[in-house]
């Protein structure tokens, strides 16, 4: 089974991916952990795509956590299940700010993030908050088109509530 988790930052993709990986023993790739080790150049994008392709080729079953719409079509093509976490922008921002503060206070990065990544409360962070706020309007239509273009609309499960998450977890336990 090949499982792709997508959704806004702060939606809970990484947490759900970890739990599913623990239940299924499927290998897990956190895209943030890869992308944020790069210099974000065009060359880095090629490397980023290659890491994903290599991971998918190396495993019969896998879980991949992350959006990155520029490389998403490759993952969509191979996914058997696409779990799309959808939460309100205000809730997503609250969760991102909360985890940023916890990370800052603990002095340790999240396990799904590159070890060299340091979040700063600066202009880039503010831009990130705006990205999250506008995610449903700006990104969800693009993601929907990618899914439709690959003929994978019937593979999508939308998660909006804890009850939805519990239902998904029960399928894999």
Secondary structure, 3 states (H helix, E strand, C coil): CEEEEEECCCCCHHHHHHHHHHHHCCEEEEHHHHHCCCCCCHHHHHHHHHHHHHHHHHCCCEEEECCCHHHHHHHHHHCCEEEEECCCHHHHHHHHHHHHHHHHHHCCCCCCCCCCCCCCCCHHHHHHHHHHHCHHHHCHHHHHHHHHHCCCHHHEEEECCHHHHHHHHHHHC
